[in-house]
Amino acid sequence: MMQEANNNKSIEEIIKELTEEELKAVDTHKYYLSQKMGYDVGIECALRDWIQNQSQKWRQERIKEELKEQFEEMLKYKWIESEKAGCDLGEKACLEWISKYAKQWREWKKKKNGFTPK
């Protein structure tokens, strides 16, 4: 469905919708696709190929990475708060991190990765 919608958009419109991290992935894809083909395939060809053949897997991998990073941040918070309390706070500390910091962490992560909401 996303591929069909992108087929009707100009290259400029598609590029404006991508994050900096996605654009870097497209650029890397362009390099390897050009190497495979034996000539410079150009950004439009690379972009459309990336969207059709790579973007879904790439985005799923990013989601997994971000969930892992977020979980690690939550465990750090749990450890620090448990040390302060002198006992393992367990789920309570994790839920506290979620309510206090999860939203801010995700916003920071999006900003760090070049995501700017339209």
Secondary structure per residue as TSV (DSSP state, phi and psi in degrees):
chain	resnum	aa	ss	phi	psi
A	1	M	-	360.0	-46.8
A	2	M	H	-62.3	-39.1
A	3	Q	H	-62.8	-41.1
A	4	E	H	-63.3	-42.7
A	5	A	H	-64.5	-38.2
A	6	N	H	-71.3	-26.3
A	7	N	H	-64.5	-25.2
A	8	N	T	-90.6	-5.5
A	9	K	S	-99.3	154.7
A	10	S	-	-76.2	161.3
A	11	I	H	-58.7	-38.6
A	12	E	H	-64.5	-40.6
A	13	E	H	-64.7	-41.6
A	14	I	H	-65.5	-45.4
A	15	I	H	-60.8	-39.7
A	16	K	H	-62.5	-26.3
A	17	E	H	-85.6	-11.0
A	18	L	S	-90.6	151.0
A	19	T	-	-79.8	167.5
A	20	E	H	-59.6	-39.8
A	21	E	H	-63.5	-40.9
A	22	E	H	-66.9	-40.0
A	23	L	H	-62.4	-38.1
A	24	K	H	-64.0	-39.9
A	25	A	H	-64.5	-39.5
A	26	V	H	-64.5	-42.5
A	27	D	H	-61.9	-43.1
A	28	T	H	-63.6	-42.0
A	29	H	H	-62.2	-40.4
A	30	K	H	-58.8	-43.4
A	31	Y	H	-60.2	-51.9
A	32	Y	H	-69.0	-35.9
A	33	L	H	-66.1	-40.3
A	34	S	H	-64.4	-40.3
A	35	Q	H	-62.2	-43.1
A	36	K	H	-64.8	-40.9
A	37	M	H	-82.3	-22.0
A	38	G	T	87.6	10.4
A	39	Y	S	-156.0	163.5
A	40	D	-	-70.9	114.1
A	41	V	-	-78.1	-15.7
A	42	G	-	85.4	157.3
A	43	I	H	-68.4	-38.0
A	44	E	H	-64.2	-46.6
A	45	C	H	-61.4	-46.1
A	46	A	H	-63.5	-42.1
A	47	L	H	-63.9	-49.3
A	48	R	H	-63.7	-38.9
A	49	D	H	-66.3	-42.4
A	50	W	H	-61.1	-45.1
A	51	I	H	-62.1	-44.2
A	52	Q	H	-72.6	-38.8
A	53	N	H	-113.6	-17.4
A	54	Q	T	-124.4	-30.2
A	55	S	H	-60.3	-41.5
A	56	Q	H	-63.5	-48.2
A	57	K	H	-63.7	-43.1
A	58	W	H	-58.8	-45.8
A	59	R	H	-67.6	-38.0
A	60	Q	H	-62.4	-40.7
A	61	E	H	-63.5	-40.4
A	62	R	H	-64.1	-40.7
A	63	I	H	-62.1	-45.2
A	64	K	H	-59.7	-44.7
A	65	E	H	-61.6	-44.4
A	66	E	H	-67.6	-37.8
A	67	L	H	-64.4	-41.1
A	68	K	H	-62.9	-46.0
A	69	E	H	-62.1	-41.5
A	70	Q	H	-65.2	-41.5
A	71	F	H	-61.8	-41.6
A	72	E	H	-63.0	-40.1
A	73	E	H	-63.3	-40.6
A	74	M	H	-64.8	-40.6
A	75	L	H	-67.1	-36.4
A	76	K	H	-60.9	-45.8
A	77	Y	H	-61.0	-44.5
A	78	K	H	-59.0	-44.2
A	79	W	H	-63.6	-48.5
A	80	I	H	-59.8	-48.8
A	81	E	H	-67.0	-35.0
A	82	S	H	-66.8	-39.9
A	83	E	H	-62.1	-43.0
A	84	K	H	-61.9	-40.6
A	85	A	H	-80.3	-17.7
A	86	G	T	80.8	11.9
A	87	C	S	-157.4	162.5
A	88	D	-	-73.2	117.1
A	89	L	-	-83.2	-14.4
A	90	G	T	55.0	-134.0
A	91	E	H	-59.2	-33.7
A	92	K	H	-56.6	-46.6
A	93	A	H	-66.5	-38.3
A	94	C	H	-63.4	-45.1
A	95	L	H	-65.3	-35.1
A	96	E	H	-64.7	-43.9
A	97	W	H	-59.6	-43.6
A	98	I	I	-59.4	-48.3
A	99	S	I	-70.6	-32.7
A	100	K	I	-90.8	-37.6
A	101	Y	I	-126.0	-16.2
A	102	A	I	-59.0	-46.1
A	103	K	H	-62.6	-45.4
A	104	Q	H	-62.6	-40.7
A	105	W	H	-62.8	-44.7
A	106	R	H	-64.1	-39.5
A	107	E	H	-64.4	-42.8
A	108	W	H	-61.7	-42.8
A	109	K	H	-64.7	-42.7
A	110	K	H	-62.3	-43.7
A	111	K	H	-63.6	-43.5
A	112	K	H	-60.5	-37.2
A	113	N	T	-87.9	5.6
A	114	G	T	84.4	17.9
A	115	F	-	-86.1	123.0
A	116	T	-	-124.6	115.1
A	117	P	-	-60.4	142.8
A	118	K	-	-81.5	360.0
